[in-house]
Amino acid sequence: MRFKKHLLTAVIGLTLSFSTNASELETLINMLHENGMVTDEQYGRLMEELAENKASNEQQKAELDEKLAEATKPSAVEISTNGGLTLETRDGQFSTKIGGRLQVDAAAYGGSPDMGDGTDIRRARLYLAGTLYRDWGYKLEYEFDNSSITDAFISYDGFKNYQIMAGHFKDPFSLDYMISASNTMFMERALPTAFNAGRHVGVMGARNSKHWTLAAALMGDTASSTREADEDEGWGWSTRGTLAPINESGKLLHLGLGFNYRDLQPSNTVRFSQAPETNVSGVRIVDTDMLDNADTMLKSGLELATVVGPFTAQAEYIRTSVKRDNISDADFDGWYLQSSYSLTGESRPYKDGVFGGIKPNRQVGDGGIGAWEMAIRYSSLDLNDGAIEGGEADSMTLGLNWYPISMLRFSANYVHVLDVDGGTYDGQEADVFQVRSQWAF
């Protein structure tokens, strides 16, 4: 009998060492004790060992569960490669996006004046943009083609539909200029872009809603401007308002009005010139040369645009008045009318008073042929006024754009300069055929 008890004790000891089912083991020990096969002393010792074993197993399980939870816990940061590289915290407090664009052009010229055929890196930009603590935004963009800073600003977006911005950015003026160069209908903007307001260091407040926008900015000089130590830099203000009484998907009516004012010190000079809607050749078919004794400059612009499904039309008129000391003032103007039609049915997106870029409904590689768009434009620019003969030019442009995927665009433009009246190239007409490959991410 004693042998059986010792044998049973040994078996139970081994079971305690290797078994993890404590409830079954406890039932077995109780049965043995009740049948007299285990003494009270043995019973007490076995129950103590069972309790210790159970506690050890529970601790091991808790440690294992903790390690498993840590290993399978989702990352606090989400990574996206849909149009650039974006890192964003899951709570939306912080985000960073790396993006940019590369535009490579080739052009051939005919007619007159003589312009050299060739190729050009039109734009090569890289930017870093994102949010800080949900309500703060930032962007830093660098242009490698001419080694300059394009955008460098911070913004506060904590108020619904309002934005406050400080840094180096575009003056709010002109629909054509406010549209990103990656999203314009044609490779180059229309002739009146000679009056674009450019980028300056300043502060801006904006109110954006679905049916109207309003922006006003107080601007200093450009980031690359230079002056003598005792000279004041130029300054200005700019404002732009838009109204979109119809603004639905595939349906839009846009009206806009803008003003841009500049004090032209310290140089008190200004110059307007324009190429025939091409950038490969450096020839400027209209050019006022440098206008001296220029005190201030005021630009005013009217905008009109509409979208009806795949059809888009856009027009602007811009007038520039230059006040000059001890000499007659100068007034110049320009306008354009352009339209496009998406052969594959896409509509141009619109937000905050500005058009975005076309995204193909069916991309190449997903069973589609991408998005195909045809466009036509007539533009005019008059830089003649009294004794100033900068020249007047009119041009007709035809364009074809192909968007195989959302980040790629291939364009072909034919530009015919109808006539140049006045200036260096008086009476001359030019023909331009140019193509572009674009990667914007």
Secondary structure, DSSP 8 states (H G I E B T S, - for coil): -HHHHHHHHHHHHHHHHH---HHHHHHHHHHHHHTTSS-HHHHHHHHHHHHHHHHHHHHHHHHHHHHHHHHHS--SEEEE-TTSEEEEETTSS-EEEEEEEEEEEEEEEEESS----EEEEEEEEEEEEEEETTTEEEEEEEETTTTEEEEEEEEE--STTEEEEEEEEE-S--HHHHS-TTT-SSSS--GGGGG---EEEEEEEEEE-SSEEEEEEEE---TT----TTS---EEEEEEEEEEEEEETTEEEEEEEEEEEEE-TTTT-B--EE-SS-SSS---SEE---B-SEEEEEEEEEEEEEEETTEEEEEEEEEEEEEETTS--EEEEEEEEEEEEETT-----EETTEE-----SS-TTTTS--EEEEEEEEEEEEEEETTEEEEEEEEEEEEEEEESSTTEEEEEEEEEEEEEESSTTTT--EEEEEEEEEEE-
